Amino acid sequence: MGFTHFDENGKAVMVDVTAKSETVREATATGRILVNREVFQAIKAGTVGKGDVLGVAATAGIMGAKRTSDLIPMCHILPITNCKINFDMDVDECAIYCTCTVKVTGKTGVEMEALTGVSVALLTIYDMCKAMDKTMEIGEIYLVKKTGGKSGDVYNDLHERKRASDAGTPGTLKKELNIL
């Protein structure tokens, strides 16, 4: 399969999706932020001076998903029909895992929106907690799955942590926010 984001002269273009059929499409992405023990406990207890970190991060992640086309060149503007942000707090790792699931009925997928939602949510956690910990690390951002569309369903089962958290690993705290 060739790249569709270039014209015959090699210039970047927006992909023409006019002839594509509308289908229900969904994408889920995940990522994590590692924080120090003090920050982890403050987020968990809701005592961070800037407010409800995970609540604000969830709102920011949803806003980020909705504004993806403003950030990624050639990305289509999509009428998102649902966006969920979930947080999984791993006490042992002092890690907060964020999962973003985005849904649309449209002609193109929402993978970029899910990835952007996770990225913005994690950046918001960093921003709200940077006074307490300047050594936080954001990483492991990747597409977990996507469904719908011409290329069909894709599942990324290469990451052990995700499978373990799906099974309800002890030592984790889960929080789900669905704002849309």
PyMOL commands that set and color helices and strands:
alter all, ss='L'
color gray80, all
select helices_A, chain A and resi 37-45+53-66+68-71+111-129+160-166
alter helices_A, ss='H'
color red, helices_A
select strands_A, chain A and resi 23-34+82-90+95-106+137-147+154-155+172-177
alter strands_A, ss='S'
color yellow, strands_A
deselect
rebuild
show_as cartoon
